[in-house]
Amino acid sequence: MDMGLKGKVALVLASSKGLGLACAKGLYKEGANVVICSRSKEKLDRAKEEIEKIDSIKKDAMVVPIISDLMYEEQIKNLVEKTLKEFGRIDILIHNAGGPPSGPLEKITKEDWVNSIDLNLLSFIKITDLVIPIMKQQKFGKIIAITSVSVKQPLDNLVLSNTTRLGVVGFAKTLANVYAKDNVLVNVVCPGPTLTDRMKELINKTAQDTGKSFNEAEKIWIDPIPLGRLGKPEELANVVVFLASAKASYVTGTVIQVDGGFVKSSI
C-alpha cells in the first residue's frame, strides 16, 4: 500500500532510541526523509546507522541527525532552522519527549514540576510555534504528539506524567481546531506499557517499591492488559506512520491509545 510518504520531510524528536527511533524507522521505510534528534551525538550516530539499514521505498531517502536538547528554546529553534536549511520544508512533526520521573506525589519537588513542564509541555508549544507557520505556508502538515495512556487513565506514582501530558493533549486539540482550515492535522497517540528503556525503569522501580523480582514486577504491569503482554515500539510506530500518511487525510483532533486494551474507559 502506498502511504503517500515518499519524499516527505519528517522531524522526529527524541529519536535515538525507543518510541522515537521506532517512528523514525517506520517513516523512513515508507520513503520519508527523516531528521532525528537527541542530546547524544554517539546515540544519534548509532540510530542513523540503524535506520539506514532499512530498505526504504524511496531509495534516496535521507536520515539527518541533529543534536538538540528540548529543554532549551534556542536548541529547538536551531533544530527547526537546520531542518529547513537541509530540506526547505517540514511536512511531519513527531513530538516525543522522555518520561518524567516517577514517584509518589509527596516526593515530587518543585524542580521536578518545572523540568517536566519544560520538557513535556513547553517543548511541544515552542516547536509547534515554529513549525506551524511553515506548514500553513505549505498548506499541508501533520503533527503527532506521543504522550501516554496516563492522559486517559492516571497511573500510580506517575503524577508528573498524569498532569503535564494532559496539557499536551489540550494544546494539541486546540491546534487541531484552529489550523484544520490550513490543512494542518494534529493528533495524539498514547502508548500503554511498551517494552522500552523507560518501561524497564518503571518495572525496576516497581520491583524496588514492592520487594518483588523484576519478572514479578513486570507481571504487575502486564496483568491489567487484556492482550497479556507489553507492547512493542514498532506497534506504536505503525499507528504514528498511518496518522502521518496520506491515508489519514480526514483524521485530526484525535487521542488514540495503543495499549493492548489497558485503558478500560468507554471513550
C-alpha positions as CSV (number, residue, x, y, z in Angstrom):
1,M,0.0,0.0,0.0
2,D,1.4,3.4,-0.9
3,M,1.1,5.6,2.2
4,G,2.0,8.8,0.3
5,L,5.1,9.5,2.4
6,K,7.7,9.2,-0.4
7,G,9.9,12.4,-0.3
8,K,8.1,13.9,2.7
9,V,10.2,15.5,5.4
10,A,9.6,14.2,8.9
11,L,11.1,15.8,12.0
12,V,11.1,13.2,14.8
13,L,12.0,14.4,18.3
14,A,13.9,12.3,20.9
15,S,14.5,9.7,18.2
16,S,17.8,8.0,19.1
17,K,16.1,5.1,20.9
18,G,12.7,3.7,22.0
19,L,9.5,5.0,20.5
20,G,11.1,7.9,18.7
21,L,13.5,5.7,16.9
22,A,10.7,3.2,16.0
23,C,8.8,6.1,14.5
24,A,11.8,7.3,12.5
25,K,12.3,3.8,11.2
26,G,8.7,3.4,10.1
27,L,8.7,6.8,8.3
28,Y,12.0,6.1,6.6
29,K,10.8,2.7,5.4
30,E,7.9,4.4,3.7
31,G,10.2,6.7,1.8
32,A,10.2,9.8,4.0
33,N,13.4,11.9,4.7
34,V,13.8,11.8,8.4
35,V,15.5,14.3,10.8
36,I,16.4,12.7,14.1
37,C,17.5,14.4,17.2
38,S,18.9,13.6,20.6
39,R,21.2,15.2,23.2
40,S,23.8,12.5,22.5
41,K,25.9,12.5,19.3
42,E,27.0,8.9,19.9
43,K,23.4,7.7,20.2
44,L,22.4,9.7,17.2
45,D,25.1,8.3,15.0
46,R,24.2,4.8,16.1
47,A,20.5,5.4,15.4
48,K,21.3,6.8,11.9
49,E,23.2,3.7,11.0
50,E,20.4,1.5,12.3
51,I,17.7,3.4,10.3
52,E,19.8,3.4,7.1
53,K,20.0,-0.4,7.2
54,I,16.2,-0.5,6.5
55,D,15.1,-0.9,2.9
56,S,13.3,2.3,2.1
57,I,10.6,2.7,-0.7
58,K,12.4,5.8,-1.8
59,K,15.9,4.7,-2.4
60,D,17.5,8.1,-1.9
61,A,15.6,8.9,1.3
62,M,17.9,10.7,3.8
63,V,18.5,10.5,7.5
64,V,19.8,13.7,9.1
65,P,20.9,13.7,12.8
66,I,20.9,16.9,14.7
67,I,22.0,17.3,18.3
68,S,19.3,19.0,20.3
69,D,18.1,19.3,23.9
70,L,14.4,20.0,24.1
71,M,14.7,21.8,27.4
72,Y,16.3,24.8,25.7
73,E,14.4,27.1,23.3
74,E,17.5,28.1,21.3
75,Q,18.2,24.5,20.6
76,I,14.7,23.9,19.5
77,K,14.9,26.9,17.1
78,N,18.3,25.6,15.8
79,L,16.7,22.2,15.1
80,V,14.0,23.7,13.0
81,E,16.4,26.0,11.2
82,K,18.8,23.2,10.3
83,T,15.9,21.0,9.1
84,L,14.7,23.9,6.8
85,K,18.3,24.5,5.6
86,E,18.6,20.8,4.6
87,F,15.2,20.2,3.0
88,G,13.4,23.6,2.7
89,R,10.2,22.2,4.3
90,I,8.8,20.3,7.2
91,D,5.8,18.1,6.4
92,I,5.6,16.0,9.5
93,L,6.4,16.7,13.2
94,I,6.5,13.9,15.7
95,H,6.7,15.3,19.2
96,N,8.3,12.9,21.6
97,A,10.0,13.6,24.9
98,G,11.3,11.5,27.7
99,G,9.0,10.4,30.5
100,P,9.3,12.5,33.7
101,P,10.5,10.9,37.0
102,S,8.1,8.5,38.8
103,G,7.3,8.7,42.5
104,P,4.6,9.4,45.0
105,L,3.1,12.9,45.0
106,E,4.7,13.9,48.3
107,K,8.2,13.2,46.9
108,I,7.8,15.3,43.8
109,T,9.9,18.5,44.1
110,K,9.2,22.0,42.6
111,E,12.2,21.3,40.4
112,D,10.6,18.1,39.1
113,W,7.5,20.0,38.2
114,V,9.4,22.7,36.4
115,N,11.5,20.2,34.4
116,S,8.5,18.1,33.5
117,I,6.5,21.1,32.3
118,D,9.5,22.4,30.3
119,L,10.3,19.0,28.7
120,N,6.9,17.5,28.1
121,L,4.6,20.5,27.6
122,L,6.6,23.7,26.8
123,S,8.8,22.0,24.2
124,F,5.7,21.0,22.3
125,I,4.3,24.6,22.5
126,K,7.7,26.0,21.4
127,I,8.3,23.8,18.5
128,T,4.8,23.9,17.1
129,D,5.0,27.7,17.3
130,L,8.0,27.5,14.9
131,V,6.7,24.7,12.6
132,I,3.0,25.6,12.1
133,P,3.8,28.8,10.1
134,I,5.9,26.6,7.8
135,M,3.0,24.1,7.4
136,K,0.5,26.9,6.9
137,Q,2.5,28.3,4.0
138,Q,2.8,24.8,2.5
139,K,-1.0,24.3,3.0
140,F,-0.1,20.9,4.4
141,G,1.2,19.4,7.7
142,K,0.9,16.5,10.1
143,I,1.7,16.9,13.8
144,I,1.6,13.9,16.0
145,A,2.3,14.1,19.8
146,I,3.3,11.0,21.7
147,T,2.0,11.1,25.2
148,S,0.9,8.2,27.4
149,V,-2.2,6.3,28.5
150,S,-1.9,8.3,31.7
151,V,-3.8,11.1,29.9
152,K,-6.9,8.8,29.8
153,Q,-6.3,6.7,33.0
154,P,-4.0,8.2,35.7
155,L,-1.2,5.8,36.7
156,D,0.0,5.3,40.3
157,N,3.3,7.2,41.1
158,L,3.3,9.0,37.8
159,V,1.7,12.3,38.8
160,L,4.0,14.3,36.6
161,S,3.1,12.3,33.5
162,N,-0.6,12.3,34.5
163,T,-0.6,16.1,34.7
164,T,1.8,17.6,32.2
165,R,0.9,15.2,29.3
166,L,-2.7,16.2,29.7
167,G,-1.5,19.7,28.9
168,V,-0.1,18.4,25.6
169,V,-3.5,16.9,24.8
170,G,-5.3,20.1,25.5
171,F,-2.9,22.1,23.4
172,A,-3.0,19.6,20.5
173,K,-6.8,19.6,20.5
174,T,-6.7,23.4,20.3
175,L,-4.2,23.3,17.4
176,A,-6.3,20.8,15.6
177,N,-9.4,23.1,15.8
178,V,-7.5,26.3,14.8
179,Y,-5.4,25.0,11.9
180,A,-7.6,22.5,10.2
181,K,-8.6,25.2,7.7
182,D,-4.9,25.3,6.7
183,N,-4.8,21.5,6.2
184,V,-2.6,21.1,9.2
185,L,-3.8,17.9,11.0
186,V,-2.9,17.4,14.7
187,N,-3.3,14.1,16.6
188,V,-2.1,12.5,19.8
189,V,-1.1,8.9,20.4
190,C,-1.0,7.4,23.8
191,P,1.3,4.3,24.3
192,G,0.4,1.9,27.0
193,P,3.1,-0.2,28.7
194,T,5.6,-0.7,25.9
195,L,9.0,-2.5,26.1
196,T,11.4,0.4,26.1
197,D,14.2,1.5,28.4
198,R,11.7,3.8,30.1
199,M,9.4,0.8,30.8
200,K,12.3,-1.2,32.2
201,E,13.0,1.7,34.6
202,L,9.4,1.7,35.7
203,I,9.4,-2.1,36.2
204,N,12.6,-1.8,38.2
205,K,11.0,0.9,40.4
206,T,8.0,-1.3,41.0
207,A,10.3,-4.1,42.0
208,Q,12.2,-1.9,44.4
209,D,8.9,-0.5,45.9
210,T,7.3,-3.9,46.3
211,G,10.3,-6.1,47.1
212,K,9.5,-8.3,44.2
213,S,11.7,-9.7,41.4
214,F,11.9,-8.0,38.0
215,N,9.7,-10.7,36.5
216,E,7.1,-10.4,39.3
217,A,7.1,-6.6,38.9
218,E,6.7,-6.9,35.2
219,K,3.7,-9.2,35.7
220,I,2.1,-6.4,37.8
221,W,2.2,-4.2,34.7
222,I,1.1,-6.9,32.3
223,D,-1.9,-8.2,34.4
224,P,-4.2,-5.2,33.5
225,I,-3.5,-5.6,29.8
226,P,-6.2,-7.8,28.0
227,L,-3.7,-8.8,25.3
228,G,-1.5,-10.2,28.1
229,R,1.9,-8.7,27.1
230,L,3.8,-5.4,26.8
231,G,3.6,-3.6,23.5
232,K,6.4,-3.3,21.0
233,P,7.8,0.1,19.9
234,E,7.0,-0.7,16.3
235,E,3.4,-1.3,17.1
236,L,3.1,2.3,18.3
237,A,5.1,3.5,15.3
238,N,2.7,1.8,12.9
239,V,-0.1,4.0,14.2
240,V,2.1,7.1,14.0
241,V,3.0,6.3,10.4
242,F,-0.6,5.9,9.5
243,L,-1.5,9.3,11.0
244,A,1.4,10.9,9.2
245,S,0.3,9.3,5.9
246,A,-2.0,10.4,3.1
247,K,-4.4,7.6,4.2
248,A,-5.2,9.7,7.4
249,S,-6.4,12.7,5.5
250,Y,-9.6,13.1,7.5
251,V,-8.3,12.4,10.9
252,T,-7.5,15.3,13.2
253,G,-8.1,16.2,16.9
254,T,-8.0,12.5,17.9
255,V,-6.4,11.0,21.0
256,I,-5.7,7.3,20.3
257,Q,-4.3,4.8,22.8
258,V,-2.1,2.0,21.6
259,D,-2.2,-0.1,24.7
260,G,-3.4,-3.7,24.2
261,G,-6.7,-2.7,25.9
262,F,-5.1,-1.3,29.1
263,V,-7.4,1.7,29.3
264,K,-10.9,0.4,30.2
265,S,-12.8,3.7,29.6
266,S,-15.6,3.6,27.0
267,I,-14.4,6.8,25.3
